[in-house]
Amino acid sequence: MDTIVIQVDKTEELTKLKKQLAPYQINSNNPYVLFAAKKEGVSVSVYSSGKVVFQGKNSQPLVQALGFPVAKEEKTSSSHQNLAIIGSDEVGNGSYFGGIAVVASFVEPKDHSFLKELGVDDSKTLTDGKIKEIAPLLQEKIPHKSLLLPPSKYNEVVGKGLKHNAVSVKVALHNQAIYLLLQQGVKPKKIVIDAFTSPKNYEAYLSKEQNRFSSPLTFEEKAEGKYLAVAVSSIIARYLFLKNLDELGQSVGVSLPSGAGHQSDQVASEIIKKFDLSTLSHLAKLHFKNTEKAKQLL
């Protein structure tokens, strides 16, 4: 399926486009989509940011018929990205509330133009609104495998006397995500993990994992800013983490903050007071120091 992304900044151009596609309008559940249509097998989504996304086999002819130029596919200037790459990253490890989301994504050079037009970058540099806007497109277009370890399960396996510590659990999640993605038949020339521990330490923890693969791993710090494959994983992981945080908060009627600052202590204290520690165990990573600080605030 072809995907073409066009940035339209002028209000009159967007108005004209929506008028042209009005007979083909359809509903969209994405809150960031202002208008959606489907014509000649091509889905068209107009986002609040001004981006217009065309998806379908006949995307290019429709784009041209609507009067938009189709940019030629860009070649990435970074030679180390001119490979089919699996990139893996995680989000949520440093947040008291919410789980840990780990995503492995498979990106080929043919995907680069689409990703750059979409504005893919390190999720840390994007607003949450932007991430919620583009992550569903990445999930649909890019082969990936995502894992979410919720707080309730995290507290069963991570902590003193339990199976994992905060590092080994990430090793297990990264390894499993990459393993499952490889099982889908993708053929990467390189596998990159955003480094969170040393290769030696990773291998030591990996020896305890059942599912293994022979492909070598590359560990790089700040890899999400160097490899589009890691950036994609970073964005999808952030999206899944935010969704999980929202859902957990809704389950108890409390807005849960991201991070592990004083605000988290206060909210945790309120939850213990209103409910109990057992309820908190379904919302937060209990081995964090925030738990004791929350108790002290009572």
NUPAFI-939877 format. One record per residue: residue in three letters; z, y, x of N, C-alpha, C in turn. Coordinates in steps of 0.1 Angstrom, whole numbers, plus 5000, padded with zeros to 4 digits. Example, Ala and Ser with C-alpha at 12.3 -4.5 7.8 and 13.67 -1.06 7.14 Angstrom:
2
ala507849435132507849555123507849675132 ser507149785128507149895137507950005129 
END
This chain:
298
met500049885008500050005000500050125009 asp499150225006499050345013500150445008 thr500750515017501650625013501250755021 ile501150855013500750985019501751095014 val502351165023503351265020502751405023 ile502851495014502351635015503451735012 gln503551835020504551935018503852055010 val504352084998503852194990504952294988 asp504752414995505852514994505652624984 lys504352634979504052744969504252694955 thr505052774947505352734933504052714925 glu503052804927501852794919501052674922 glu501152624934500452494937501152374931 leu502452374930503152274924502952274909 thr502952394903502652404889501252354885 lys500252384894498952344892498852194892 leu499552134902499551984904500151914892 lys501251964887501951904876501051914863 lys500252024862499352044850498251944851 gln497751924863496651824865497051684862 leu498351654865498851514863499651494850 ala499751604842500551594830500251484821 pro498951444819498551334810499051204815 tyr499451194828499751064834501251064837 gln502051164832503451174835504251044831 ile505151004840506050894837507550934840 asn508450854836509850894839510250844853 ser511250914859511750874872513350884871 asn513950774877515450774877516050844889 asn515150884898515650954910515951104907 pro517251144909517651284905516951384913 tyr516351354925515651444933514151464930 val513651384921512251384917512151484905 leu511451594906511251684896510151644886 phe509251574891508051524882507451404888 ala507151304879506451184884505351144875 ala504251084881503151044873502450924880 lys501650854872500850744878499450754873 lys498550764882497150774879496350684888 glu495450604882494550514890495250424899 gly496450384895497250284903498050354914 val498050484914498750564924499950634918 ser501150604924502350674919502550804926 val502850914919502951044925504351094921 ser505151134932506451184930506651324936 val507051424928507251554933508751584935 tyr509151604947510551624950511051764950 ser512351784948512851924948512651994961 ser512451924972512251984985510852034986 gly509952004977508552044978507651934983 lys508251824987507451714992506751634980 val505551604982504851524971504351394978 val504851284972504551154978503651074969 phe502551024975501550944968501650804974 gln501750704965501850564969500950484961 gly500050404968499150324961497850304970 lys497050204966495850174974494850284974 asn494850364963493850474962494450604964 ser495450614973496250734975495250844981 gln494550814991493750914998492650974989 pro491850894981490950954972491551054961 leu492751014956493451094946493951224952 val494451214965494951334972493751434973 gln492651384977491451464980490951524966 ala490951444956490551484943491351594937 leu492651594941493551704936493451824945 gly492651824955492351944963493251954975 phe493951844980494751854991494051785003 pro494151845015493651785027494451665031 val493851565037494551445041494551455057 ala495751465062495951475077495551345083 lys494951355095494651235103495951175108 glu496051045110497250985114497551025128 glu498851065130499251115143499651005153 lys499351025165499750935175501050985182 thr502050895182503350945188503150975202 ser503851075207503751115221504751035230 ser505650965223506650885231506050745233 ser505650715246505050585248505950475245 his507250495247508250375244508250345229 gln507650425221507650395206506350335202 asn505350325211504050265207504150115207 leu505250065201505449925200505949895186 ala505849765182506549725170508049695173 ile508849775167510249775171511249745159 ile512249665162513349655153514449755158 gly514949845150516049935153517249905144 ser518449905150519649875142520649985144 asp521350015133522350125134523350095123 glu524550155124525550145114526150275110 val526750285098527450405093528650365086 gly529750445088530950415080532150365089 asn531850335102532850285111533950385113 gly533650515113534650615116535250675104 ser534950625092535450685080536550595074 tyr537650655070538850575065538450515052 phe537850595043537450545030535950485031 gly535750385023534350335022534150215032 gly533150145030532850025039532050065051 ile531449965057530549985068529149925064 ala528150015066526749975063526049955076 val525349845078524549815089523149775085 val522149845091520749825087519949795099 ala519049695098518049675109516649695102 ser515849775108514549815103513449775113 phe512249745107511049705115510049815113 val509749885124508749995124507649965133 glu506349985129505249965137504550105139 pro503750115150503050245152502350305140 lys501750215132501050265120501950335110 asp503250315111504250375102504650515107 his504350555119504850675125504450805117 ser503150815113502750935106503450955093 phe503650845086504350845073505850895075 leu506450835085507850865088508051015092 lys507151065101507251205105506951305094 glu506051265085505751355074506851365064 leu507651245063508751245055509951315060 gly509951345073511051415080512151325085 val511751205088512751105093513351155107 asp514651155108515251195120516651125120 asp517451155130518851095130519551145117 ser520151045110520851085098521951185100 lys522451195112523551295114523051435113 thr521651455115521151595114520551625100 leu520651525091520051555077521251575068 thr520951655057521951665047522051545038 asp523151525032523351405023522251415012 gly521951535007520951544997519551495002 lys519251535014517951495020517951335022 ile519051285026519151135028518951065015 lys519551115004519451044991518051064986 glu517351164990515951184986514951084993 ile515051075006514050995013514450845015 ala515750815014516150675017515450575008 pro515350604994514650504986513150484990 leu512550584995511150564999511050475012 leu512050495021512050415033512450265029 gln513350245020513650115015512450035009 glu511550115003510450054996509250025006 lys509150115016507950115025508250035038 ile509450035043509749985057510449845055 pro510049745062510749615061512149635068 his513149595061514549615067515449505061 lys516649495067517649415061518949495062 ser519649515051520849595051522049505047 leu523249535053524449465050525549575047 leu526349545037527449645034528749565034 leu529649595043530949535043531949625036 pro532349595023533249685016534649675021 pro535449775018536849785024537649665021 ser537549605009538349495005538049375014 lys536849345017536449245026536849275041 tyr536549405044536949455058538349425061 asn539249455051540649435054541149285055 glu540249195050540549055051540149005065 val539249065072538749015085539049105097 val539449225095539649315106541049365107 gly541649345118543049385120543849295129 lys545049325132545849245141546149105135 gly545749005143545948865139544848815130 leu543848895127542648855119541448815128 lys540448775122539248725129538548825138 his538548955133537749055140538649175143 asn538149255153538649395156537449485152 ala537649615154536749715149535349705156 val535349655168534049635175533449505172 ser534149395172533549265170532949255156 val533549315147532949315133531549375133 lys531349485141530049545141529049465148 val529549395159528649295166528149195156 ala529049135148528649035138527649085128 leu527849215123527049275113525649305119 his525549365130524249395137523549265139 asn524149165145523549035148522948975135 gln523748975125523248915112522148985106 ala522149125106521049205100519749175107 ile519849175121518649155129518149005127 tyr519048915127518748775125517948755111 leu518548815101517848795087516548865087 leu516448975094515149045094514048965101 leu514448905112513548815120513148695111 gln514048655103513748535094512648565084 gln512448695082511448745072510048735079 gly509948705092508648685098508148805106 val508948905107508449025115508448985130 lys507449055138507249015152507449145160 pro508749175164508949295172508649275186 lys508249375193508049375208509349415215 lys510249485207511449535213512449545202 ile513749515205514849525195515849625201 val516149735194517049835199518249855190 ile519449855197520649885189521250015194 asp521650095185522350215189523650175195 ala523850195208524950145216526350185211 phe527250095208528550125204529550055213 thr529049975222529849905231528949865243 ser529549805254528649765265527949635262 pro526749615268526049495266526949365269 lys527749375280528649265284529649235272 asn530149345267531149325256530449265244 tyr529249315241528549265229528249115230 glu527749075242527448935245528748855243 ala529848905248531148825247531448795232 tyr531348905224531648885210530548795203 leu529348815207528248745201528348595203 ser529048555214529148405216529948335205 lys530648415197531348355186530548345173 glu529348405173528548405161527648275160 gln527548235148526748105145525248135145 asn524748235139523348265138522948345150 arg522048295158521548355170520048355171 phe519548445179518048455181517848485196 ser516648445201516348445215515848585220 ser515348665211514748795215515848885223 pro515448945234516349025241516649155234 leu517849215237518249335230518349455240 thr518049575235518149695243519249785237 phe520149825245521249905240521050055245 glu520950145236520850285241521750375232 glu522450465239523250565232522250675226 lys522650715214521950815206520450765204 ala520350635202519050575200518350625187 glu519150675177518550725165517750845167 gly517950915178517151035181515951005190 lys515850875195514750835204513750745197 tyr514250665188513350565182513350585166 leu512150585161512050605146512650485139 ala512550365145513050245138514550255137 val515250315147516750325146517050445136 ala516250545136516450655127516350615113 val515350525110515150475096516450395092 ser516950315101518150235098519350325096 ser519450435104520550535103520550595089 ile519350635084519250695071519550605060 ile519050485060519350385050520750355050 ala521350335061522750295062523650415057 arg523350535060524050645055523950655040 tyr522850625035522550625020523450525013 leu523450405019524250295013525750325014 phe526150385025527550425027527950525016 leu527150625014527450735005527550674991 lys526650584987526650524974527950444972 asn528350364982529550284982530750374980 leu530750484987531850584987532050644973 asp530850674967530850734953531350624943 glu530850504944531250404935532650364935 leu533250364948534650334949535450444943 gly535050564946535850684940535850684925 gln534650644919534550644905535450534899 ser535650424906536450314901537850354898 val538350454905539750504904539850644899 gly538650714897538650844892539050944902 val538750924915539151004926537951034935 ser537751154939536651184949537151144963 leu536551054969536951004982536151074993 pro536851135003536251205014535751115025 ser534651155031534151085043534951125055 gly535051045065535751075078537151025078 ala537951075087539351025088540351135092 gly540051255086540851365088542051375079 his542751495079543951515071543651495056 gln542451535052542151525037542251385033 ser541851285042541851145038543351105037 asp544251155045545651125044546151165030 gln545851285026546351345014545851255002 val544551225002543951154991544551014990 ala544750945002545350815003546750814997 ser547450925000548850934995548850944980 glu547951024975547851034960547550904953 ile546650824960546250694954547450594954 ile548150594965549350504966550350544955 lys550550674953551550724944551050694929 lys549750714927549250694913549050544910 phe548650464920548450324918549450244927 asp548850184938549750114947548950094960 leu549550024970548850004982547749894981 ser547949814971546849714968545549774964 thr545649884956544549954951543850024963 leu544650084972544150144984543350054993 ser543749924993543149825001541649794997 his541349834985539949814979539149944982 leu539750044987539050174989538950215004 ala539950165012540050225026540250105036 lys540050145049540250055060541750075064 leu542549975060544049995061544550005076 his543849945085544349955099544250085106 phe543550185099543450315104544850385104 lys545150475112546350545113546650625100 asn545550655093545650735080546650665070 thr546650535070547550465061549050505063 glu549450495075550850535078551150685076 lys550150765079550250915076550350935061 ala549650865053549650875039551050835033 lys551650725039552950685035553950795038 gln553850855049554750965053554751085044 leu553551105038553451225029554051195015 leu554351075012554951044999556451094998 
END
